[in-house]
Amino acid sequence: MLARLASIPGLQCTENVPLSTLTRFAIGGPAGILADASSEAALIAALEAVGGTPHALIGGGSNLVADDRGFPGVVLRYTAKSIDINGPLVQVAAGAVLQDLVDSTVSAGLEGLHTMTGIPGWVGGAVYGNAGAYGHSIHEFVESVRFWDGSSVREIGNAACEFHYRESVFKRQKDWIVLEATLRLPAGDPAALRSTADGILKVRNEKYPPTMHCAGSIFKNLILAELPESVRIQIPERVIREGKVPSAYFLELAGAKGMVLGGVQVADYHANLIYNSGGGTAQQVRELIQTLKRRVQEQSGLLLEEEVQYLGC
């Protein structure tokens, strides 16, 4: 398999790469083969070459819990990083760093993505999980997405992407691999956008320091309208934000803040933040997540859903 993959132009292959070096949690054993594709042709050729061999495609690893034993097959990454801006339209490759896209659009005087400054990861993952912050999500600006469906390259519009809060069709269709997105952004003042983005980044870095080994918020927030009436009437108005209730509210009621399990713990200032304080393992992360879910279910009757994804677990 290594020889077959190594023969593909534009594909860089390395054996036994620790997944802990590829994930924000800094957790995870070795990938049997890490294959980085610098072009669509290389990625598609690699996907066809692996066939039935165990394989997984990851992005920047910012929202990933990788198994302590690693992944014995092929871990693929699409590393094309092109960002092309033409008036209000932005074509961006899935391998582009999300922050690079934010900075490029702010400099071009395009509004909308500036509220996502500081969110780690790559654009493909942002489209996959409909990333967002401060009242905006990337789906608001997606015009179309090009992807590999397992047999051909296709392009679909926004509606067909079936975006919802932290969801998209690509989360359900695991064989659909995002290659490129076309975004349409309204015009804005570059200086004002940069000022707003800098303020957001300051707040984000205080909450999620860049050196902290974490995946940001562990659980999705909850849609107020979807909660049982018996729960809704107990929620203070002050905690409701844009029709959502932060999972941290229910986690705090369940006593999550400061909980510790081995080398991982819940922040003492944010109940929806788990981080690796040193020597943490994927097993500990998963056990702590399950404990938090159980506590919230017992306390509030709600089943929280993770934002994080799992590899090999």
N, C-alpha and C positions, 0 to 999 in steps of 0.2 A: 504493500500500500504506500509506504513512504517513497519508494522509487517511482511508482505510478504518479503520485501527486507532484513529486519534485520535477517531473518532466514537463509539467504544465507551465507555459510562459506566464509570467506575472504572479506566480504563486510561490510564496516563501514558506518553507516547511522547517519546523524545529521539533525535535523529540523531547518528551518528558519536561515540558515547561510547567513550573508550579502555577496553578490557577490563582494562588494567593497573590501573585505578582500582577494579575490581570483584573482583579476585583477590588472594589473600594473597601470591602470588609477585610481585605488582606487575609482571607481564609480560603483553603482549598488545596487538595493534593495535585499531583501532576496530570497534565493532559498527555495522552499517549502521543499524539501528534498535534501541534498547533500549526494551522495553515492559514496564512494571511494572503488574501486575494486583492491585488491592486487594481483590478479591472473587472467589469461585468463578465467578460469572456472567461477570465480565470476563475471567477467564483462559480459560474455555471458549469465549467469543465470539471471543477473540483467536486461539485455536488453530484454530477453524473458519475464521476470516478469512484466515489465512496460507495455508491449503490446501497446495499443492505448493511454495510459496515456501520456499527454504532457511530453516530456523529451528531453534533449540535452546532448551531450558529449563535454566536454571541456578539455583542457590540462592545461598548466601553467598559462593561462590567460594573457599572455604578449601582445597579439594582439587582445584583446576583449573589445568591448563596451557593457556593460550589462545595461539593462533597469533600470531606476530609480525605477520602480514598482517591480523589481525583476522578478523571474521566478516561476510561481505557481506550476509547476510540479516537475520532478525529474532531477537534474543536476548530471550527472555521470562523474567520472574521473577514468582513468586507471593509477594506481600508481606503477605498477611493474617497477623496476629500474635497472634490470640486464644488465651488460655490460661484454661480454665474448670476449676476444681477442685471436685468434689463428693464428699466423703468420700475413699475410696480411688481413685476414678475421675478421670482427667484427660483432658479433650478439648483438643487443641492443634492449631492450624493449621500447615500445612507451612511457612509463611513466618515462623514465630516463631523468634527467635534461640535456639539451644540453651542458651546460658548463662542466658537469661531463664527458660527452663523449669526448669533445674536449680535456680536460686535460688528460684523460686516453690514448687517441691515441697519443698525444704529448709525454707523458712519455714512451710509447711503441715504439717511433721512427717511427710513421706512419704519413705520410704527407697528407694534403688536407683539413682537418677540422680545422686546426690551424687558418685560416683566419676568422673563425666564432666565435672566442673567444669573449665573452661579449654579444653575442646575447642571450637574455633571452628566457625562455620557455622550453618546453619538446621536446623530439625527435619526437614523433608522430605528433606534430604540425609542426615541421620542415620539415618532409616528406610531410605532407598534403599541406603545402604552398611552398614547394621547397625553403626553406630558404637559404640565402647565403650572402656573403659580399666579397668585395675586389677581384672581378673577378671570384669567385668560388661559386657554389651552391651545395647543398647536393646531387642532382641527379647525379652528375658526379661520385659519389662513391657508389651509391646504386646498389647492385647486384640483390636483390629480396626483396619483402615485403610480410609478412604474414598479413592477415586481416580477419575480420568477415564480411561476405557479407549479413547478415540477416538470413541466414539459415545454413551456414557451414563456416569452416575456410578454406581459400584458400591461395595460394602463387603464386605471379606473378613476372616476371622478369622486368628489368628496362624499356624495350620498352613498355610493357603493362601498365606501370604506367603513360604513356603519359605526362611526365614532360615537362613543358615549363617555361618561366620566371615567377616565383612566382605562378605556376599552377601545378596541377597534376590531375589525374583521380579521386582522392579521394575528391577533391573539388566539382566535378560534381556529383559523386555518393555518396550522403550524407549518405546512409545506410552502406557504406563500412567503417569499423572501423579499423584503423591501429593498429596492435598488436606488430609487431616486424619487424625490418629491418636488412638485412645482407649487410654490406658494405665491399668493397675491396679497400684498401688504399696502395699506394706505400710507400716504405721505405724512411725514411729521418733521418736526424741527430737530436736527441732530443734537444740538446742545441741550435742549430740554429732555430729549430721550436719554442722553448720556447721564444727565443729572439724576433723573429718576432711576435709571439702571444702577448707578453708583450707590444710591441710597438703599435700594433693594439688596445689592450685593453686601453692603455693610451689615444689614440685619441678618441676612442668610449666613454670613461667615461667623457671626456671633452665635447663631443657633447651631450651625453645622460647620465647625472649623475645618478648613481644607485638610488639616493634618489628622482629623478624626477618622478612624476606620469604621465607617458606617454607610448605610444605604439611604440616608435621609429618613423620611417617615416610613415606618414599617407597614402600617395598615392604611387602607383607603379611608377617607372620610365618608360619612354617611349622608345620603340624600334625605333631607327632613321629610319631604312628602311621602317617602317610602317607608318611614318608620311607623310602627303601630301607634294608634292614638294614645294608648296608655303610657307610652314612652314620650311622645311629643309633648304632652301637657306638663311633663316634669322637667323639661329642658329650659333653662333660663334664656331669655331673649338675647342676653349679652353674648352668648357663646355661638349663636347662629350666624353663619357667614355665607352670604350669597346662596341661601337655600340649602346649605350643608351644615352638618354638625361635626366638628372635629372628633376623630376617634380618640384623641388625647383626653377629651372630656370624660368619656366613659372609662378609659384606662386609668385616669387619675382617681375616679370614684372607686375603682377596684384595687387601688393601692399599688399601682405599677411603678411609680417613680422610685428610682434608686435600687430596684431589685437587681440582684447579682446572681449569676450562675457561672461558676468557674471564671473564665476570662472574658465573659461578655456581661454587659449590664445595661439597664435602662437608665437614661440620663436622669439626674435628680431635678432637672429643671424642665424636662419635656417628656411626658409619659409615652409618646409615640416614637421615641428615638432609642434604638438599641445600637450599641457600639462595641467593638472589640477593644477592650482595655489592655490587651496583651496576652497572647497565648490562647485566645479564644478559638473555638472549633465550630464547624457547621452544626455538629450534633447539639452543642450547647445553644446555638442560635435557634435551632428548630425547637428544642425543648422549652426554651424561654418563650418563644412565640406561642406554642401550644398552651403553656401555663397562662399567658395573658389572655388568650382567646377564651379559655375555660373560665377564668375569673370574671371576665366581662359578661359572659353568657349567664353565669350564676348571679351576678350583681344586677344586670340590666336586661337580661333576656335577649341579648343581641349577639349574633355571630359575626365577628369582624373578619374581613377578608384582606389578605396580605397584598401589598403592592409589589413586594420582592418576588423574584422568580427563582426557581431552584434548578441547579445543574447537577445531575447524577445522584441527587439525594433520594 
